[in-house]
Amino acid sequence: MLNAIIEWSLRNRIIVIAASVLIAITGIVSAVNLPVDAFPDTTPVQVQINTVAPTLTPVEIEQQITFPVEQSISGLKSLKEVRSLSKFGLSQVTVIFEDGVDIYFARQLVTERLGTVDLPEGLPRPTMGPVATGLGEVYHYILTSQSYSLSELRTIQDWIIKPQLRSVSGVAEVNSWGGRERQYQVVIDPMRLLKYDLTLLEVFESLERNNTNVGGGTITRAGESLLVQGIGLLTNLEQIENVVVKSEDGVPVYIRDLGEVVDGHEIRRGAVTYEGHGEAVLGLGFMLMGENTRDVTERMKLRMEEIRPTLPDDVEVTEVYDRTQLVDLVLRTVETNLLEGAILVVAVLFVFLGNLRAGFIVAAAIPLSMLFAANCMLQAGIAGSLMSLGAIDFGLIVDSSVIQIENSVRHLALDGEKRSRIDVVRDAAIEVRKPTMFGELIIMIVYLPILTLEGIEGKMFRPMALTVIFALVGSLILSLTLMPVLASMLLPKNPSEREPVLVRIAKRIYAPALDFVLRQRALVLACVALSMIAGIFLSLRLGTVFIPRLSEQAIVINTVRLAGVSVDESVRYGSRIESLLRKEFPDEIDHIWTRTGTAEVATDPMGLELSDIFITLTPRDQWRRAATQAEIVEQMEAVLSGMPAMRTIFTQPIEMRVNEMVAGIRSDLGIKVFGDDFETLKSIGDRIATLLESIDGASDITVEQVTGQPLLEVRVRQEQLARHGIAAADVLDFVASIGNVKVGEIRQGQIRFPLTVRLPDEYRTDPERVEKLLIPTAKGERLPLYRLADLQIVDGPSTINREWSKRRLIVQCSARGRDIGSLVAEVEERIAAEVELPTGYFVRFGGQFEHLERAGKRLMVVVPLALLLIFLLLYFTYGCITDVFRIFLTLPLSAIGGIVALHLRDMPFSVSAGIGFVAMSGVSVLGDMVFVSFLRGLLQDGRKLHEAIRESALARVRPVLMTGLVASLGFVPMAINTGVGAEVQRPLATVVIGCVVTSTMLTLLVLPVFYALRGELTQIEND
């Protein structure tokens, strides 16, 4: 069939060229429309369920909201994991589904179950978070002003900016963080309530009944229909003050008689500081799942430019984080690698072929194969990113075309114009059709195991494998169709028989080396055995990581302070850190801001004791104190080490969000301790943290704070309530009013603000005042609260985390100066030996190493299957089991070069490096097949074995060196690039270069020895 394809192509050259042009045109269109992103989106299919109850404590949140929501979700189809978080004022349940579940179907299932949740009266209904992923937070902007208050800035954000940005196509949500959420507050004086013999319940009811609009249907008059509307809504402070609560003897009691009406704000659950100048308001734009990062971000930036002129003059909007900057930097790294790799590959082609026309023909395979891949990527929904485009090696793509054209040039030179050019090219193409086609198929086969990876590792590396396979398919088709056509049309009829200078030099060096190894076969085999032993030894000394840490050109510092810290104290600390870092790193920091607590939509729920310091960095050529982001992190860690009562964890925006959304863990390793009692969990966590501090390479060690939140507990005494005829609700209304009790809303045009009732500020600052609150009884008595309830200050939980309805505590740490694989292994061993767990308590491990382990287990199964498939292909090619074994034996030997290269560059083994070893297998086999195919042809012509070995080895030096050099040089820019995102490509490129060097040496020096042994073994058998 392959012969027929080649012959048909040569007979229909115009059709082949026209089809190639058509593919190129459609490929250009596809490339223009191809979505681009920095990295593949690796977050799972998940739904966040948020319930905000601003005044409830963590325990009450857990019992009244989180537990019922968890119970309603259990048993859903394709449910993978359920996590929950309960903290002051917020319940968040994260529901994770199996990969492949449609997100909208998952949200529909959750919506149906949430409809069955029975929450206590007065609590808000649960709501789902935005349809966004961990990579969806693409746009941050800061609002600042010299004259406008934080309440006014927050109102501008919520009612002017946010609605317009949400209307942008592809935007899932626009979140607000910091500032003060404006409220109209009725501050009731308890003493005035007693004076007028009123209860809080009467105040609540009067405000609710006096703040409403109604519709009265229609009135028909003289054939005209009039709509009837009753208006009673309150719109300003004066109207609220004039609400009548009751009337005695015709004398009304107004709200203003019971207290004052103020323009206040909601209880704060979060704050934002900026550049060390104090508080500001932060807006966050979230991209809809499945949208294109660059397009959505650009549309949001354009809309923001339209919004700016509509804002007050003194309000400044500063864009502090823009994902397109990262996308552009990463794509610039990819473009540099591809361009430099292409230049090196084309240079090798020209030098080794010694024929400009031949070089141009082979070089044409590069863009055409890439355009073919672009067509396939667009149809498969694969975005152009660091992973999908970054691992393409043009050397792999042109290998088959190199062999094809090189053989055509050689045949044309040997023929001497005796036959037509088409006949010569046809015979040359047919001669190498098997090694080229099967070589390409083998390279594609070795990428198939990557397609079987699951979870994060699958989403990370599948786009890369598919893109390479698409490009190789395009290359294979071109080598059987367009390459012979172009060779028959463009190559000279009688090219020079004189080989290029470099090839002649290579042969001059290679010939004596080949004679030496053929004479010293025992020495060669001994060296091979020693190399194999050394390679195994070095491989055992390599550390392991999931993937190298990607440089995002931004840093996030997670800071942890004591539970119970106030908003004002957190703000002061955040501003202090910003000023310190800005002073120490003026050339490196572009913007710095701090997020404390929780935003309006709790996509990233934290307590007030937790802050995320975001730092965007200037371009690297402006840095003065460091050359890499890792060095900056080390220096910042040293600067902050002296800050009291604070622990820090250094991470990056995307890395943090992905880790948190996938495992609920913000660092490399999380040790999850499960149990019921908070004190026991804390004790176990502290012991594990102490153990981690003694382990080399474990840094940024933090124990999740589950206790330490001061709590004023007001427990009513039922016997006292019964004695005085008081309902518990009458007492608890006063307790609730220490916070804010919502009784309605105030509308001002399209803007709405909550209307709440609360007690004066002195009750919020002095627990003793709370004890002395006077409660009216049915008999007209006035009893202090301490007579009706027990009040005590206790330490309560600050945050309650659960997984599958089981309470848990996490001890987190990062791997610094050590690979994560060996760190986890030591931690597991030490905890099992040194930490004794009570009955009912157990430990699980989470974090990045999980993905490495899962990928390793999957590859351990599918890689042998792929190798078996390669073995069968080789057998079908040659039909000789001994030839297959000789070629196959070079695969593990070729891997030695990759292991040595990793060791020399001090790189741990990672999934990225593992894929390099996989790619190496195809390149190695292709070079061997070129030699073996020619050798078998000589043997079939009756040549003696040793003569055939020497002649085939010398004749195939050029294609073997060319395939090896183009494959390795194509990866050189990737191996040495230090641009943004290059970290994940570097191990892969390093492995391939090392393996190809070894593989080429094996093909040229060791494989001939293996075949020479065949003659000796045959002689021994004959004797």
Beta strands, then each sheet from edge to edge (+ up, - down):
strand 1: 45-52
strand 2: 79-87
strand 3: 90-97
strand 4: 127-128
strand 5: 137-145
strand 6: 171-178
strand 7: 182-188
strand 8: 213-221
strand 9: 224-231
strand 10: 244-248
strand 11: 251-254
strand 12: 259-265
strand 13: 270-274
strand 14: 279-287
strand 15: 315-322
strand 16: 554-560
strand 17: 589-597
strand 18: 610-617
strand 19: 647-651
strand 20: 669-674
strand 21: 698-703
strand 22: 709-716
strand 23: 741-748
strand 24: 751-758
strand 25: 774-776
strand 26: 782-784
strand 27: 789-796
strand 28: 799-803
strand 29: 806-815
strand 30: 842-847
sheet 1: 4+ 1- 3+ 2- 28+ 29- 20+ 30-
sheet 2: 4+ 1- 3+ 2- 28+ 29- 21+
sheet 3: 6+ 14- 5+ 15-
sheet 4: 6+ 14- 13+ 17- 18+ 16- 19+
sheet 5: 12+ 7- 24- 23+
sheet 6: 8+ 9-
sheet 7: 10+ 11-
sheet 8: 22+ 27-
sheet 9: 25+ 26-
end
